Amino acid sequence: MSQRRDHWSSNAGLVLAATGSAIGLGNLWKFPFITWENNGGAFVLVYLICIAAVGLPIMMAELLIGRRSQKSAVGALKEAVASKWPGGRRLGGLVGFWGVLAGFILLSYYTVIAGWSLFYFFKTVGWTFGGYPAGMSAGDLFGAQVSNAGLQLALSLGFSVGTIAVVYFGVNKGIERIARLFLPILFGILLLMLFSALSMSGAGEALAHVFRPNFAELEREAVLEALGHSFFTLSLGMGAMITYGSYISRKLSVVKASGAIVALDTLIALIATVIMFSVIFSVAGMREQVSGSTVGMLFISLPELFYSEVPFGVVLGPLFYVLVALAALTSTISLLEVVSAYLIDQRGIARNKATIGAGAAIFVFTIFAALSFTGEGILSTMEIFKDKVGWFSTADHFVSNWMLPTGGFFVTLAAGWFMTREATRTELMDGSEPRWFHYGAWRFFIRWVAPVAVAAIIIAVIVGVDFS
Ligand code: PHE
């Protein structure tokens, strides 16, 4: 068994891979929307506080738990809990497994939306060269797309195969290489989009809406939503960062990397929001349209607007969907890696078999998710949660509301209460930590602030608040 474990080749490799996991549909699709729904400014501020007070300390906790044990989620949490409580190994392992399960479920439906970005990439390339078809209804096109079962299966199969292919080649030759190649492209495209958006007439209003807080507009649920989203967007609470942490060698700093990952993820979410809002405020009638549908903007309004309103839209259109696809891919590979690494580390299965086996098993559930919108899904008639129908929304509801917060809560206990002070201190204060970092502050946040905040989400969910 004692094969040498792969490690990130450098700090940049680690940061790019983990940032790739963090930046995804959550940044480009979910965040702009919840910001819109919650009326901007004050919500953004609350979100930033959640990221700094809860997200950042948990990011450090997950990476350090992984790095210390050099094992993926299950093995790492077993060891973390056993440091002070040898009888707790089983419990730690169970929580790790809860994360593996979350990765499994999350990947099964995430792939479907990722597949849509492929569809719109092909479409926009066609329009760029052939012209946007006059009189076509973008809403109808979207409707036809999601309800076409064969197309949905083909798109998500394509995306799954891409994900498996990367993870198959392992940490350095697969995940890190793809992150090094794709993230700079992603940043580049996003900057181009930002310049274009800022030249639109609604840019000023957009910036004000995002950055000028109006606390009268803030609702109680918004705080929970902001906190819940900070888990999703930073890939926390399900073992992804623990697993990526287990590939950190002694030479790299957990603290520096965490700071960079969290900062980049937040920056990209804000940029994406400014871009979306600039378009919304520049185009007549958009506000009403957007309030009606959450997927609408990304896949219904934007495709059309690229060809009518957005400066340089003919070029930016296809590039934008490349951006969405790349962002999604670097997230899906981290999800598959959690499941594969579990099979590799805990079950002794070789990487090639683990990756293909896990990928294929997950794809079975992707089929349900892909058919959620076609009316042909077996599960689409099963009402498990209130008004949520279909594997797609059931899964999203369960993962975002229940699995990530409970997983995250346990991570705070593992790092803050079960691991010894000395162990976490040596992991974080390894001589390369940046000057802004104070171990005592981290320890206070991970023992008190983060668990209390996360417990609040869990209690709210139990009493029936739905923020997914
Ligand atoms: N962070 C990703 C996003 O924002 C989603 C994700 C969650 C990926 C958990 C991996 C693990 O889209």
Residues whose N, C-alpha, C, O or C-beta is under 5 A from the ligand:
A	BS01	LIG	S21 A22 I23 G24 L25 G26 N27 F232 T233 L234 S235 L236 A240 S331 S334 L335
